[in-house]
Amino acid sequence: MDGVNGALPADPFAVTLGLLSGTVTWPASATAVLAAIAAVILLLGLGAGFLLRERGQRRTAVDAAAPHMGKGKQLRSLSLAGAKATAERLGVQNWVGVFLGISVAGRQRLYASPEDMLTLIAGPRVGKSTAYVIPAIADAPGAVLTTSNKRDVLDVTRGLRSKVGNVWVFDPQQIAAEPANWWWNPLSYVTDDVKAAKLAAHFASGSRASDSRGDAYFDGAGQDLLAGFLLAAALENLPITTAFTWTTSPGDDEPVSILRRFGYDQMADSVSGHVNGESRRRDSVYGTASQMAACLKVRAIARWVTPQGDELDRRPQFDPQAFARSSDTLYSLSKEGQGTAGPLVTALTAATVEAAEEYATKHSGGRLPVPMLGVLDEAANVCRWKDLPDLYSHYGSRGVVLMTILQSWSQGTHVWGRDGMRKLWSASNVAIYGGGVREPEFLNELSQMIGEFERHTTSTNVGRGTRSSSHALQRERTLDVADLGALPRGRAVVLSSGAPATLVITIPWMQGPHATTLTASQRTDQAALPVPRPGARRDE
């Protein structure tokens, strides 16, 4: 090539020996060609590596089931084209829905549409937050509310969400060490006796241990008594802690007088019946009501839901109605155990979602102009919303997209009962199983829903000098209980309305379109930042 060698032998081994012995000279141009070839190979390798990482890094044993599950045109409703068509029909712009993953068979990107409700069941540390919660929040087009018992989602997404709206962190148990520099008045939700009963129900369900059977009479009576106290406090514009104080004062008829003065005679009669009831029964009812509202006696919690100081509290007050019209983000944090703020997290979540529903009814089609996303992570622990299964499909028609996340099927049955959990699962347009669950009954039902496939078998018989073969079709479970129990991280089973179950590759946020922004948010040292005004943008 460079004229440094004469006629070279055709045998490559002879050329190699010549290079080693010095009879053949290595030309400079060959170095350039070799470098170019190496660069091309390197780029191809990097590209292949990226594709492998994007598509689940490597195949797993469970992937062999994918060809026997939903694929191709069967997943039209979940495809990008299908999600876009639904979004256009609903008038939703710049959002096609919650990203679900990439199908193992066919490598389609799959989405839940902007009117789909979701339920995700997956065990601890299998990637729920990294593959579903954080990407969904990052992609959301409007207001977002999310619940959790950890601060990880807050840390990763706050920076991004603060660029599109105000950030509110409800942290009465100091999970993220957030100051109480804003507050919410739960009694602003109590506009009548019906709302008072709903708020009391949130206190009842949120304060009861998941393994507690309770007492039908005293639980019901205590909840009714608390509802009367909450309504009386709201009518008189008293702090919500007054309702707890009344639960510790059997015989105090002040709430009865307030209720009668405002015309709630039936509620007054109900409360009066307990105030003047037989002492032992009365004390038991009051004790039950007091346990339901026990979180209000914790000073650190109370300052998040009551005005502070002798003068008018100058802290911003959270307004669910204004939130529903915004692109703000509400992070509600709590944890189980003594002093849980779970009842208030549930009440705040319900009040915010109901405000969005009311706002939706004022628009064409009864839907929010921009969908609101609600990610109820750790729902069975920190957001025990008893009526949720009954309301699930309704909220989807209002443009309020909810994703309820549980660690197991049994968690849901502890909160909503067997029938309630089945109702929630059935009302979910998209149901996701992300692995990590060891409950044979649930996994067996899931296996049945995934279905069977026909395996072709061949058997050969040899005898008396002859050889014969027989063929048969044998039906087998596509994924049996053992397969589902051992589902590897990075895979999930998606069941959707009108489509067969499909196996997907879950994509963590670190490999998504918002990776750079989210990584920067995660790395931000919050302790080094000045404390922002409550509800203020972080970039102000």
Secondary structure, DSSP 8 states (H G I E B T S, - for coil): --S-S-S--S-HHHHHHHHHHTSS---HHHHHHHHHHHHHHHHHHHHHHHHHHHTTSS--GGGGGGGGSS-GGGGGGGBHHHHHHHHHHHT--S---EEEEEETTT--EEEE-TT--EEEE--TTSSHIIIIIHHHHHH-SS-EEEEESSSHHHHHHHHHHTTTS-EEEE-TT-SS-----SB--GGGS--SHHHHHHHHHHHHHHHS-TT----HHHHHHHHHHHHHHHHHHHHTT--THHHHHHHT-TT--HHHHHHHHTT-HHHHHHHHHHHTS-HHHHHHHHHHHHHHTGGGG-HHHHTTTS--SSS---S-B--HHHHHTS--EEEEE--SSTT--HHHHHHHHHHHHHHHHHHHTTSGGG--SS-EEEEETTHHHH---TTHHHHHHHHHTTTEEEEEEES-HHHHHHHHHHHHHHHHHHH-SEEEE-S----HHHHHHHHHHH-EEEEEEEEEEEETTEEEEEEEEEEEESS-HHHHHT--TTEEEEEETTEEEEEEE---GGGSTTHHHHHHHHH--GGGS----TT--TT-
